[in-house]
Amino acid sequence: MHPYDILIISIYLIFTISLSIYVSKESSSSIDSYFLSRRSSSWWLLGTSMVATTLSIDTPLVIIGWIYTAGTWKNWFWWSFLFTHCLIIFYFSKYWKRIGVLTDNELIDYRYSGNASRILKLFKAFYFSVFFNLIISAWIISAFIKIFTVIIGDNTFILLLISTLTAMFYTTLGGIRGVMINDFIQYFIAFAGSIILAFFIINSDQIGGFGNYFEIVKSLPSDKTSFIPNIFNYDDFLTFIAYITVVWWTSHNADGGGYIIQRLCSAKTERDGALGTVWFILNHYVLRLMPWLFIGFASLVIFQTSTISDSEKIFPIMIKNYLTPGFKGLILIALISAYMSTISTQVNWGSSYIVNDICKYFLKVKSEKKLVTIGRIFSVVFLTIALIIGLSIDNIGRVWIFLWSVSSGLGFFLLARWFYWRINAWSEIVSILTSIFITLIFFFLDYVGVLEATFFKKLLIIPISILMGLLATFYTKPTDLDQLKDFYFKVKPDGNWSIFEKKETSLSFKNIGNSFLFSFGIILMIYSIINISLGMFYIATIYGLIGIGIVLYLIKIKL
C-alpha cells in the first residue's frame, strides 16, 4: 500500500476506537444496555445498522461474481428475501416489539412450555450462536482474505488481524450501541467507496467514460443482464421460480430472526421499528445495489476475453487495477468498514444467545456485570475460532446456499407459530433436526461422489422437514393453554387463535396484500436501476416512478 493509503486507514481505525471508548460507559451497566441499547434506538439508526450489517465485505464479491457467471437474475436468491422483510413491516416488527425479548430465541419462553421448550431453547442457542453464526463469520473472514490478498498481497493477514481486533474492541467495549453507531458511519463509507470504484472503472481507458459505457453495455449478452432468466433456459428459469416461491419463507429468518430482531427490539417504539425496516429495505435492495450493477456490467466488458477460475476475485482485481493511491485507501476503508460492521454484529448477536439464553436462563447467573463480562469473553473466543475456519472457505456463494439448506425446513414453523396456536416446541425441534440430517446426507453423498447435491435436490429437504414437523406437532401435546393465553393477549397476533375468542380470528389479508404490494414497488425500483445501469433511461424512469409511488403510498397509510 501507498503511504497515503496507510495514513487514511490508520486515521479511520483510531477514530473508530475513540468513538467506542466514548459510548462504552453507558453500554456496560446491564445486558439490556449491552445488547439492546436500553430499547431507545431511533428508526434511522437501527435501519442503517441493519443495512450496514448485511452490506458485508463478501456481498459485492458474490453479487458481481454471479453477474459475471450466471447472470444478473441469479441475485434473486437474496432479492427473494424482500418478501420476508416486507412482512416484517406489516406484521412482525410490531409483534417482536410487543413481546419485548432480548434475543429472538427468548420468544420460546413466551410461546412454548414444558421440557420441549427448554430443549429447543438450549439447542437453538448453541446452534445459532456457535455453529450457524460461526460459519457466517468465517465466510466474512474468508472474503476479507480473498479481497485483500489480491490488493495488498502478503500484508493481508496483518490488516485482517488489526481490523478484527478493532471490531472486537468496540464490540466488547461498547456493546450494541457501539456497534450501531459504528455501523451508521461505516455504511456511508462503504456506499461511497462503491460509487468511487464504479466511477474510476467506467472512466478507465478500457471503458472510456459513461457515454461509451452506455453504448457498450447495449451489446452485452442478454442472459447476463436480464432481470429474469429466459423461460426456455429451463434450469435457470426453474431455479428462479424456486427462489421467489420457496427460498424466502423457508429460511431461518422467515419472521425476521437474528440481528434484525435484535435491532427491532432496541427500537423506541413500534413505529421506529417499522420505519427502520422501510429504511433498511430501500437501502439494502435499491440504493446500495446501483454501483455494484455498474461494476458488474463493466466486468463483463473488461473480462470478456479472460478466463477467470474464481469469479469472486473480479471485484478485488478491479480495485487493484483501477484505483490510484489515496482513492485506493478510501475503498480499502470502505471494505474494512463493511467487514467490521458485519463481524461486530455477528459477535454481539452470538454472544447475546450465550449470555441471555444459556448463562442467565440455564446457569442462573444473576449479576448483570458478570453477564456482560461473559459476553465479552465469548466474543474473543468466538472470533479466534472464526479466523481459523475462515482460512478453509474458498467459495462464499456456495456456503450461502449451504446455510440456507441446513435450516430450510424451519422457516414454515417460524411463521406458523405466530398465526396458529397448535404449533409447539416439537414442531421446530423435529423440522430443524430433519433439515440438518438430510443436508448432511446430501453432503456426504456428494463428497464420496455418489450423488451431486444440486440446489434442486436440496429443495426436497423442505417438504420432508415440514411433514416431519407437522407429524410431531399433532402427535405431541400442545403448549400449556395458560401460557398461550398470555402470549396471545400480549402480542395480539392474527391467525387461528379461536381457543381464546368466541369467533374465529382470521388473517388480515389487507396486511398481507400491503406486504406484497410493497414488495412489488421495491421490485419495480430494482428493475429501474438495472435499466439505468444499461442506459435504458426511459423505461427506468417509468418503472422507477411507479415503484416510488407505491412505496410512498404504503408508507403514508401504514406509518
VOZABA-623924 format. One record per residue (C-alpha): x, y, z. Coordinates in Angstrom, 1 decimal, decimal comma, padded with zeros to 4 digits. Example, Ala and Ser with C-alpha at 12.3 -4.5 7.8 and 13.67 -1.06 7.14 Angstrom:
<rs>
@east->012,3 north->-004,5 up->007,8
@east->013,7 north->-001,1 up->007,1
</rs>
This chain:
<rs>
@east->000,0 north->000,0 up->000,0
@east->001,0 north->003,6 up->-000,7
@east->001,8 north->005,7 up->002,5
@east->-001,3 north->007,8 up->001,8
@east->-003,4 north->004,7 up->001,9
@east->-001,8 north->003,5 up->005,2
@east->-002,4 north->007,0 up->006,7
@east->-006,1 north->007,1 up->005,7
@east->-006,7 north->003,6 up->007,1
@east->-004,9 north->004,4 up->010,4
@east->-006,9 north->007,6 up->011,0
@east->-010,1 north->005,7 up->010,4
@east->-009,2 north->002,9 up->012,8
@east->-008,2 north->005,4 up->015,5
@east->-011,4 north->007,3 up->015,1
@east->-013,4 north->004,0 up->015,4
@east->-011,6 north->003,0 up->018,7
@east->-012,1 north->006,5 up->020,1
@east->-015,8 north->006,5 up->019,4
@east->-016,2 north->003,1 up->021,1
@east->-014,5 north->004,3 up->024,2
@east->-016,9 north->007,3 up->024,3
@east->-020,0 north->005,1 up->024,3
@east->-018,7 north->002,3 up->026,4
@east->-019,7 north->003,5 up->029,9
@east->-023,4 north->003,6 up->029,1
@east->-023,3 north->000,1 up->027,4
@east->-021,7 north->-001,7 up->030,3
@east->-024,3 north->-001,1 up->033,0
@east->-026,6 north->-004,0 up->032,2
@east->-027,2 north->-006,7 up->029,5
@east->-030,2 north->-004,7 up->028,3
@east->-027,9 north->-001,8 up->027,6
@east->-025,2 north->-004,0 up->026,2
@east->-027,4 north->-006,0 up->023,8
@east->-030,4 north->-003,6 up->023,2
@east->-029,1 north->-000,1 up->023,9
@east->-031,9 north->000,3 up->026,5
@east->-034,5 north->-000,1 up->023,8
@east->-034,1 north->003,6 up->022,9
@east->-032,9 north->003,4 up->019,2
@east->-034,4 north->005,7 up->016,6
@east->-035,6 north->004,3 up->013,2
@east->-032,7 north->005,9 up->011,2
@east->-030,0 north->004,4 up->013,5
@east->-031,4 north->000,9 up->013,7
@east->-032,4 north->000,8 up->010,0
@east->-028,9 north->001,9 up->008,8
@east->-027,3 north->-000,5 up->011,2
@east->-029,4 north->-003,3 up->009,6
@east->-028,1 north->-002,3 up->006,2
@east->-024,5 north->-002,0 up->007,3
@east->-024,6 north->-005,5 up->008,7
@east->-026,0 north->-007,0 up->005,5
@east->-023,5 north->-005,0 up->003,5
@east->-020,7 north->-007,3 up->004,3
@east->-017,4 north->-007,5 up->002,7
@east->-018,5 north->-010,7 up->000,9
@east->-021,6 north->-009,2 up->-000,6
@east->-020,0 north->-007,4 up->-003,7
@east->-017,8 north->-010,4 up->-004,3
@east->-020,7 north->-012,8 up->-004,7
@east->-023,1 north->-010,3 up->-006,5
@east->-020,5 north->-009,2 up->-009,1
@east->-019,4 north->-012,9 up->-009,4
@east->-022,9 north->-014,0 up->-010,1
@east->-023,4 north->-011,3 up->-012,7
@east->-020,2 north->-012,4 up->-014,5
@east->-021,1 north->-016,2 up->-014,4
@east->-024,8 north->-017,0 up->-014,2
@east->-026,2 north->-013,5 up->-014,9
@east->-028,0 north->-010,7 up->-013,0
@east->-031,1 north->-012,8 up->-012,4
@east->-029,1 north->-015,1 up->-010,0
@east->-029,3 north->-012,3 up->-007,4
@east->-033,0 north->-013,4 up->-006,9
@east->-031,5 north->-015,7 up->-004,3
@east->-031,2 north->-012,8 up->-002,0
@east->-033,8 north->-010,5 up->-003,6
@east->-036,4 north->-013,0 up->-002,7
@east->-035,9 north->-012,2 up->001,0
@east->-037,6 north->-008,9 up->000,2
@east->-041,0 north->-010,6 up->000,8
@east->-039,8 north->-011,6 up->004,3
@east->-038,6 north->-008,1 up->005,1
@east->-041,9 north->-006,5 up->003,9
@east->-043,9 north->-008,9 up->006,2
@east->-041,7 north->-007,5 up->009,0
@east->-043,1 north->-004,0 up->008,3
@east->-046,7 north->-005,0 up->008,3
@east->-046,7 north->-007,9 up->010,8
@east->-043,6 north->-008,9 up->012,7
@east->-042,0 north->-005,6 up->013,7
@east->-044,9 north->-004,9 up->016,0
@east->-045,1 north->-008,5 up->017,2
@east->-041,5 north->-008,5 up->018,2
@east->-041,7 north->-005,1 up->019,9
@east->-044,7 north->-006,2 up->021,9
@east->-043,1 north->-009,3 up->023,2
@east->-040,1 north->-007,3 up->024,3
@east->-037,4 north->-010,0 up->024,1
@east->-033,6 north->-009,6 up->024,2
@east->-033,0 north->-012,3 up->021,6
@east->-035,3 north->-013,9 up->019,1
@east->-034,6 north->-017,2 up->020,9
@east->-036,2 north->-015,8 up->024,1
@east->-039,6 north->-015,9 up->022,3
@east->-039,6 north->-019,7 up->023,1
@east->-040,2 north->-018,8 up->026,8
@east->-043,4 north->-016,9 up->025,9
@east->-044,7 north->-019,2 up->023,1
@east->-043,9 north->-022,7 up->024,3
@east->-043,9 north->-024,7 up->027,5
@east->-042,6 north->-027,9 up->029,2
@east->-039,3 north->-029,8 up->028,7
@east->-039,5 north->-029,5 up->024,9
@east->-039,4 north->-025,7 up->025,3
@east->-036,2 north->-025,9 up->027,4
@east->-034,6 north->-028,4 up->025,0
@east->-035,4 north->-026,2 up->022,0
@east->-034,1 north->-023,0 up->023,7
@east->-030,8 north->-024,7 up->024,6
@east->-030,4 north->-026,3 up->021,2
@east->-031,1 north->-023,1 up->019,2
@east->-028,9 north->-021,0 up->021,5
@east->-025,9 north->-023,2 up->020,7
@east->-026,9 north->-023,9 up->017,1
@east->-027,3 north->-020,3 up->016,1
@east->-024,7 north->-018,6 up->018,4
@east->-021,9 north->-021,2 up->017,7
@east->-022,4 north->-023,3 up->014,5
@east->-024,6 north->-021,0 up->012,4
@east->-023,0 north->-017,7 up->013,4
@east->-019,5 north->-019,2 up->013,3
@east->-020,0 north->-020,2 up->009,6
@east->-021,3 north->-016,8 up->008,7
@east->-018,4 north->-015,1 up->010,5
@east->-015,9 north->-017,5 up->008,9
@east->-017,1 north->-016,7 up->005,3
@east->-016,8 north->-013,0 up->006,1
@east->-013,2 north->-013,5 up->007,1
@east->-012,7 north->-015,6 up->004,0
@east->-014,0 north->-012,8 up->001,9
@east->-011,6 north->-010,4 up->003,6
@east->-008,7 north->-012,7 up->002,8
@east->-009,8 north->-013,2 up->-000,8
@east->-010,1 north->-009,4 up->-001,5
@east->-007,0 north->-008,2 up->000,3
@east->-004,7 north->-010,9 up->-000,9
@east->-005,4 north->-009,6 up->-004,5
@east->-005,0 north->-006,0 up->-003,5
@east->-002,1 north->-005,9 up->-001,0
@east->-000,7 north->-009,4 up->-001,1
@east->001,4 north->-010,7 up->001,9
@east->000,3 north->-008,0 up->004,3
@east->-003,3 north->-009,2 up->004,2
@east->-003,2 north->-011,2 up->007,5
@east->-001,7 north->-008,2 up->009,4
@east->-004,6 north->-006,0 up->008,2
@east->-007,1 north->-008,7 up->009,0
@east->-005,7 north->-009,0 up->012,5
@east->-005,8 north->-005,2 up->013,1
@east->-009,3 north->-004,9 up->011,7
@east->-010,6 north->-007,9 up->013,7
@east->-009,0 north->-006,6 up->016,9
@east->-010,6 north->-003,2 up->016,3
@east->-014,0 north->-004,7 up->015,7
@east->-013,6 north->-006,9 up->018,7
@east->-012,5 north->-003,9 up->020,8
@east->-015,5 north->-001,7 up->020,0
@east->-018,0 north->-004,7 up->020,2
@east->-016,9 north->-005,9 up->023,5
@east->-016,5 north->-002,4 up->025,0
@east->-019,4 north->-000,6 up->023,5
@east->-022,0 north->-003,3 up->023,1
@east->-024,8 north->-002,9 up->020,6
@east->-024,7 north->000,9 up->021,0
@east->-021,1 north->001,0 up->019,9
@east->-021,9 north->-001,5 up->017,1
@east->-024,9 north->000,5 up->015,8
@east->-023,1 north->003,9 up->015,9
@east->-020,1 north->002,5 up->014,1
@east->-022,5 north->000,7 up->011,6
@east->-024,1 north->004,1 up->010,8
@east->-020,8 north->005,6 up->009,9
@east->-019,4 north->002,5 up->008,2
@east->-022,4 north->002,1 up->005,9
@east->-022,0 north->005,5 up->004,3
@east->-018,2 north->005,0 up->003,9
@east->-018,8 north->001,6 up->002,3
@east->-021,5 north->003,0 up->000,0
@east->-019,3 north->005,9 up->-001,0
@east->-016,4 north->003,5 up->-001,7
@east->-018,6 north->001,5 up->-004,2
@east->-019,6 north->004,7 up->-006,0
@east->-015,9 north->005,8 up->-006,3
@east->-014,8 north->002,4 up->-007,6
@east->-017,6 north->002,4 up->-010,2
@east->-016,6 north->006,0 up->-011,3
@east->-012,9 north->005,0 up->-011,8
@east->-013,7 north->001,8 up->-013,7
@east->-016,1 north->003,5 up->-016,1
@east->-013,7 north->006,3 up->-016,7
@east->-010,8 north->003,9 up->-017,4
@east->-009,2 north->003,5 up->-020,8
@east->-010,9 north->000,2 up->-021,3
@east->-014,4 north->001,6 up->-020,9
@east->-013,8 north->005,2 up->-022,0
@east->-016,3 north->007,1 up->-019,9
@east->-020,1 north->007,0 up->-019,2
@east->-021,1 north->007,8 up->-022,8
@east->-019,0 north->005,0 up->-024,2
@east->-020,1 north->002,7 up->-021,3
@east->-023,8 north->003,1 up->-022,2
@east->-023,1 north->002,2 up->-025,8
@east->-021,0 north->-000,9 up->-024,9
@east->-023,5 north->-002,4 up->-022,4
@east->-026,2 north->-002,4 up->-025,1
@east->-024,3 north->-005,2 up->-026,8
@east->-023,8 north->-007,4 up->-023,7
@east->-025,4 north->-010,9 up->-023,8
@east->-029,0 north->-010,7 up->-022,6
@east->-028,5 north->-013,8 up->-020,4
@east->-026,0 north->-011,8 up->-018,3
@east->-028,1 north->-008,6 up->-018,0
@east->-031,7 north->-010,0 up->-017,8
@east->-033,7 north->-009,4 up->-014,7
@east->-035,5 north->-012,7 up->-015,2
@east->-033,9 north->-015,8 up->-017,0
@east->-035,2 north->-016,9 up->-020,3
@east->-038,1 north->-019,2 up->-019,9
@east->-036,6 north->-021,6 up->-022,4
@east->-033,5 north->-022,0 up->-020,3
@east->-035,3 north->-024,5 up->-018,1
@east->-032,6 north->-025,0 up->-015,4
@east->-032,2 north->-021,2 up->-014,8
@east->-035,9 north->-020,4 up->-015,0
@east->-036,9 north->-023,2 up->-012,6
@east->-034,1 north->-022,0 up->-010,2
@east->-035,6 north->-018,5 up->-010,4
@east->-039,1 north->-019,9 up->-009,7
@east->-037,7 north->-021,8 up->-006,7
@east->-036,1 north->-018,6 up->-005,4
@east->-039,2 north->-016,4 up->-005,5
@east->-041,7 north->-019,1 up->-004,3
@east->-039,8 north->-021,2 up->-001,8
@east->-036,4 north->-019,9 up->-000,5
@east->-037,6 north->-016,7 up->001,3
@east->-040,2 north->-018,4 up->003,6
@east->-038,1 north->-021,5 up->004,4
@east->-035,1 north->-019,7 up->005,8
@east->-034,2 north->-019,4 up->009,5
@east->-035,0 north->-015,7 up->009,2
@east->-038,6 north->-016,2 up->007,9
@east->-040,1 north->-014,0 up->010,6
@east->-037,2 north->-011,6 up->010,9
@east->-034,9 north->-013,5 up->013,1
@east->-031,3 north->-012,9 up->014,4
@east->-029,8 north->-009,5 up->014,3
@east->-032,8 north->-008,0 up->012,5
@east->-034,9 north->-008,8 up->015,6
@east->-032,2 north->-007,5 up->017,9
@east->-032,4 north->-004,2 up->016,1
@east->-036,2 north->-004,1 up->016,2
@east->-036,3 north->-004,9 up->019,9
@east->-033,9 north->-002,0 up->020,5
@east->-036,4 north->000,5 up->018,9
@east->-038,0 north->003,2 up->021,0
@east->-041,5 north->002,5 up->019,5
@east->-043,3 north->000,1 up->017,2
@east->-043,3 north->002,9 up->014,6
@east->-039,5 north->003,3 up->014,9
@east->-039,2 north->-000,5 up->014,2
@east->-041,4 north->-000,4 up->011,2
@east->-039,8 north->002,8 up->009,8
@east->-036,3 north->001,4 up->010,4
@east->-037,3 north->-001,7 up->008,4
@east->-038,5 north->000,5 up->005,5
@east->-035,2 north->002,5 up->005,5
@east->-033,3 north->-000,8 up->005,6
@east->-035,3 north->-002,3 up->002,6
@east->-034,8 north->000,8 up->000,4
@east->-031,0 north->000,8 up->001,1
@east->-030,5 north->-002,9 up->001,0
@east->-032,3 north->-003,7 up->-002,2
@east->-032,1 north->-000,5 up->-004,2
@east->-029,6 north->002,2 up->-003,3
@east->-026,5 north->000,1 up->-002,5
@east->-027,1 north->-002,2 up->-005,5
@east->-026,7 north->000,5 up->-008,1
@east->-022,9 north->001,0 up->-008,1
@east->-022,4 north->-002,8 up->-008,0
@east->-024,5 north->-003,2 up->-011,1
@east->-022,3 north->-000,7 up->-013,0
@east->-019,2 north->-002,5 up->-011,7
@east->-020,7 north->-005,9 up->-012,6
@east->-021,7 north->-004,9 up->-016,1
@east->-018,3 north->-003,2 up->-016,6
@east->-016,6 north->-006,5 up->-015,6
@east->-018,4 north->-008,3 up->-018,5
@east->-016,7 north->-005,8 up->-020,8
@east->-013,3 north->-005,8 up->-019,2
@east->-013,0 north->-009,6 up->-018,7
@east->-015,0 north->-010,7 up->-021,8
@east->-011,9 north->-012,4 up->-023,3
@east->-010,5 north->-013,6 up->-020,0
@east->-010,9 north->-016,9 up->-018,3
@east->-011,2 north->-016,3 up->-014,5
@east->-011,3 north->-019,5 up->-012,5
@east->-012,7 north->-017,7 up->-009,4
@east->-015,3 north->-015,1 up->-010,3
@east->-015,3 north->-013,9 up->-006,7
@east->-011,9 north->-012,3 up->-007,3
@east->-013,2 north->-010,0 up->-010,0
@east->-014,1 north->-007,2 up->-007,5
@east->-010,7 north->-007,0 up->-005,8
@east->-008,9 north->-007,3 up->-009,2
@east->-010,7 north->-004,2 up->-010,4
@east->-009,9 north->-002,3 up->-007,1
@east->-006,2 north->-003,2 up->-007,6
@east->-006,1 north->-002,2 up->-011,3
@east->-008,2 north->000,9 up->-011,4
@east->-007,8 north->003,0 up->-008,3
@east->-005,0 north->005,4 up->-007,6
@east->-003,2 north->006,0 up->-004,2
@east->-005,4 north->007,9 up->-001,8
@east->-008,6 north->006,7 up->-003,5
@east->-007,4 north->003,1 up->-003,0
@east->-007,1 north->004,0 up->000,7
@east->-010,7 north->005,2 up->000,7
@east->-012,0 north->002,0 up->-000,9
@east->-009,9 north->-000,1 up->001,5
@east->-011,6 north->001,8 up->004,4
@east->-015,0 north->001,0 up->002,8
@east->-014,1 north->-002,7 up->002,6
@east->-012,8 north->-002,7 up->006,2
@east->-015,9 north->-000,9 up->007,3
@east->-018,1 north->-003,5 up->005,6
@east->-016,1 north->-006,2 up->007,2
@east->-016,2 north->-004,7 up->010,7
@east->-019,9 north->-003,8 up->010,6
@east->-020,9 north->-007,4 up->009,9
@east->-018,4 north->-009,2 up->012,1
@east->-019,2 north->-007,0 up->015,0
@east->-022,9 north->-007,6 up->014,7
@east->-022,4 north->-011,4 up->014,4
@east->-020,2 north->-011,4 up->017,5
@east->-022,6 north->-009,3 up->019,6
@east->-025,7 north->-011,2 up->018,4
@east->-024,0 north->-014,6 up->019,0
@east->-022,9 north->-013,6 up->022,5
@east->-026,4 north->-012,5 up->023,3
@east->-027,6 north->-016,1 up->022,9
@east->-024,9 north->-017,4 up->025,2
@east->-025,4 north->-014,7 up->027,8
@east->-029,2 north->-014,4 up->027,9
@east->-030,4 north->-017,9 up->026,8
@east->-027,7 north->-020,1 up->028,4
@east->-025,9 north->-018,3 up->031,2
@east->-028,8 north->-016,3 up->032,6
@east->-031,6 north->-018,8 up->031,9
@east->-030,0 north->-022,2 up->032,4
@east->-026,9 north->-021,4 up->034,6
@east->-028,9 north->-018,9 up->036,6
@east->-026,1 north->-016,2 up->036,6
@east->-027,8 north->-013,1 up->038,0
@east->-025,1 north->-010,4 up->038,1
@east->-025,5 north->-008,0 up->035,2
@east->-021,8 north->-007,1 up->035,2
@east->-020,8 north->-010,7 up->035,2
@east->-023,1 north->-011,5 up->032,3
@east->-021,6 north->-008,6 up->030,3
@east->-018,1 north->-010,0 up->031,1
@east->-019,1 north->-013,4 up->029,9
@east->-020,4 north->-011,9 up->026,7
@east->-017,1 north->-010,2 up->026,1
@east->-015,1 north->-013,4 up->026,8
@east->-017,3 north->-015,3 up->024,4
@east->-016,7 north->-012,6 up->021,7
@east->-013,0 north->-013,0 up->021,9
@east->-013,0 north->-016,9 up->021,8
@east->-015,7 north->-016,8 up->019,0
@east->-013,7 north->-014,5 up->016,7
@east->-010,5 north->-016,6 up->017,2
@east->-012,2 north->-019,8 up->016,1
@east->-013,9 north->-017,9 up->013,2
@east->-010,5 north->-016,7 up->012,0
@east->-009,3 north->-020,3 up->011,8
@east->-012,3 north->-021,6 up->010,0
@east->-012,3 north->-018,7 up->007,6
@east->-009,0 north->-019,8 up->006,2
@east->-010,6 north->-023,0 up->004,8
@east->-013,6 north->-021,5 up->002,9
@east->-013,0 north->-020,9 up->-000,9
@east->-016,4 north->-020,4 up->-002,4
@east->-018,7 north->-018,0 up->-000,4
@east->-021,8 north->-018,2 up->-002,6
@east->-021,9 north->-022,0 up->-002,1
@east->-021,7 north->-021,5 up->001,7
@east->-024,7 north->-019,1 up->001,4
@east->-026,8 north->-021,9 up->-000,1
@east->-025,5 north->-024,5 up->002,4
@east->-026,6 north->-022,5 up->005,4
@east->-030,0 north->-022,0 up->003,9
@east->-030,4 north->-025,8 up->003,4
@east->-029,5 north->-026,8 up->007,0
@east->-032,4 north->-024,7 up->008,3
@east->-034,7 north->-024,7 up->005,3
@east->-037,5 north->-026,7 up->007,0
@east->-037,6 north->-024,4 up->010,0
@east->-039,0 north->-021,3 up->008,2
@east->-042,5 north->-022,6 up->007,8
@east->-042,9 north->-023,2 up->011,6
@east->-041,3 north->-019,8 up->012,5
@east->-044,1 north->-018,2 up->010,6
@east->-046,8 north->-020,6 up->011,7
@east->-046,1 north->-020,1 up->015,4
@east->-047,4 north->-016,6 up->015,2
@east->-050,6 north->-017,5 up->013,5
@east->-051,7 north->-020,9 up->014,7
@east->-052,0 north->-021,9 up->018,4
@east->-051,4 north->-025,6 up->017,9
@east->-047,7 north->-025,2 up->016,8
@east->-045,4 north->-026,3 up->019,7
@east->-041,8 north->-026,6 up->020,5
@east->-041,6 north->-030,1 up->019,0
@east->-042,6 north->-028,6 up->015,6
@east->-039,4 north->-026,6 up->015,5
@east->-037,2 north->-029,3 up->017,0
@east->-038,2 north->-032,0 up->014,6
@east->-038,1 north->-029,8 up->011,5
@east->-034,7 north->-028,4 up->012,1
@east->-033,2 north->-031,7 up->013,0
@east->-034,7 north->-033,2 up->009,8
@east->-033,2 north->-030,4 up->007,8
@east->-029,7 north->-030,9 up->009,3
@east->-029,9 north->-034,7 up->008,9
@east->-030,9 north->-034,6 up->005,2
@east->-028,4 north->-031,9 up->004,4
@east->-025,6 north->-033,9 up->006,0
@east->-026,7 north->-037,0 up->003,9
@east->-026,5 north->-034,9 up->000,7
@east->-023,1 north->-033,5 up->001,7
@east->-021,7 north->-037,0 up->002,4
@east->-023,1 north->-038,5 up->-000,9
@east->-021,7 north->-035,5 up->-002,8
@east->-018,3 north->-035,8 up->-001,0
@east->-017,9 north->-039,5 up->-001,9
@east->-019,1 north->-038,9 up->-005,5
@east->-022,3 north->-040,9 up->-005,3
@east->-024,8 north->-038,0 up->-005,8
@east->-024,3 north->-034,4 up->-006,8
@east->-026,1 north->-032,2 up->-004,2
@east->-027,6 north->-029,7 up->-006,6
@east->-029,9 north->-026,9 up->-005,5
@east->-033,0 north->-028,7 up->-006,9
@east->-032,2 north->-031,9 up->-004,9
@east->-031,8 north->-029,8 up->-001,8
@east->-035,4 north->-028,5 up->-002,3
@east->-036,5 north->-032,0 up->-001,2
@east->-035,4 north->-031,1 up->002,3
@east->-038,3 north->-028,6 up->002,6
@east->-041,4 north->-030,8 up->002,2
@east->-039,8 north->-033,7 up->004,2
@east->-038,9 north->-031,4 up->007,1
@east->-042,3 north->-029,7 up->007,1
@east->-044,1 north->-033,1 up->007,1
@east->-042,0 north->-034,4 up->009,9
@east->-042,6 north->-031,2 up->011,9
@east->-046,4 north->-031,4 up->011,3
@east->-046,4 north->-035,0 up->012,5
@east->-044,6 north->-034,0 up->015,6
@east->-047,0 north->-031,1 up->016,1
@east->-050,1 north->-033,3 up->016,2
@east->-048,6 north->-036,3 up->017,9
@east->-047,4 north->-034,3 up->020,9
@east->-049,2 north->-032,2 up->023,5
@east->-050,0 north->-028,6 up->022,7
@east->-048,4 north->-025,7 up->024,6
@east->-049,9 north->-025,1 up->028,0
@east->-053,1 north->-023,1 up->027,4
@east->-052,5 north->-020,5 up->030,2
@east->-049,1 north->-019,7 up->028,6
@east->-050,7 north->-019,5 up->025,2
@east->-053,3 north->-017,2 up->026,5
@east->-050,7 north->-014,8 up->028,0
@east->-048,8 north->-014,9 up->024,6
@east->-052,0 north->-014,1 up->022,7
@east->-053,1 north->-011,2 up->024,7
@east->-049,6 north->-009,7 up->024,9
@east->-048,9 north->-010,0 up->021,1
@east->-052,4 north->-009,8 up->019,7
@east->-051,5 north->-011,8 up->016,6
@east->-053,6 north->-012,6 up->013,6
@east->-054,5 north->-016,2 up->012,6
@east->-056,2 north->-019,1 up->014,2
@east->-056,4 north->-018,3 up->018,0
@east->-060,0 north->-019,3 up->018,3
@east->-059,4 north->-021,1 up->021,6
@east->-059,3 north->-017,6 up->023,2
@east->-062,0 north->-015,9 up->021,1
@east->-065,6 north->-016,9 up->020,6
@east->-065,3 north->-016,2 up->016,9
@east->-062,6 north->-017,4 up->014,6
@east->-059,8 north->-015,0 up->014,2
@east->-058,6 north->-014,6 up->010,6
@east->-055,5 north->-013,3 up->008,9
@east->-055,5 north->-009,7 up->008,0
@east->-055,5 north->-010,0 up->004,2
@east->-055,1 north->-006,3 up->003,9
@east->-051,7 north->-006,5 up->005,7
@east->-050,7 north->-009,5 up->003,5
@east->-051,7 north->-007,6 up->000,4
@east->-049,9 north->-004,5 up->001,5
@east->-046,7 north->-006,6 up->002,2
@east->-046,7 north->-008,0 up->-001,3
@east->-047,7 north->-004,6 up->-002,9
@east->-044,7 north->-003,0 up->-001,0
@east->-042,5 north->-005,8 up->-002,4
@east->-043,8 north->-005,2 up->-005,9
@east->-042,9 north->-001,5 up->-005,5
@east->-039,4 north->-002,3 up->-004,5
@east->-039,0 north->-004,9 up->-007,3
@east->-040,0 north->-002,2 up->-009,8
@east->-037,3 north->000,0 up->-008,3
@east->-034,7 north->-002,7 up->-008,7
@east->-035,8 north->-003,3 up->-012,3
@east->-035,5 north->000,5 up->-012,8
@east->-031,9 north->000,7 up->-011,6
@east->-030,9 north->-002,3 up->-013,7
@east->-032,2 north->-000,4 up->-016,7
@east->-030,4 north->002,8 up->-015,6
@east->-027,2 north->000,7 up->-015,5
@east->-027,9 north->-000,5 up->-019,0
@east->-028,6 north->003,0 up->-020,4
@east->-032,4 north->002,5 up->-020,9
@east->-033,4 north->005,6 up->-019,1
@east->-037,0 north->006,0 up->-020,5
@east->-038,0 north->002,5 up->-019,2
@east->-036,1 north->003,1 up->-016,0
@east->-038,0 north->006,3 up->-015,3
@east->-041,4 north->004,8 up->-015,9
@east->-040,9 north->001,8 up->-013,7
@east->-039,0 north->003,8 up->-011,1
@east->-041,7 north->006,4 up->-010,6
@east->-044,4 north->003,7 up->-010,3
@east->-042,3 north->001,8 up->-007,7
@east->-041,6 north->005,0 up->-005,7
@east->-045,3 north->005,9 up->-005,9
@east->-046,4 north->002,5 up->-004,5
@east->-043,8 north->002,6 up->-001,7
@east->-044,7 north->006,2 up->-000,7
@east->-048,4 north->005,4 up->-000,7
@east->-048,0 north->002,4 up->001,6
@east->-045,6 north->004,3 up->004,0
@east->-048,3 north->007,0 up->004,3
@east->-051,2 north->004,7 up->005,1
@east->-049,1 north->002,4 up->007,3
@east->-046,8 north->004,8 up->009,2
</rs>
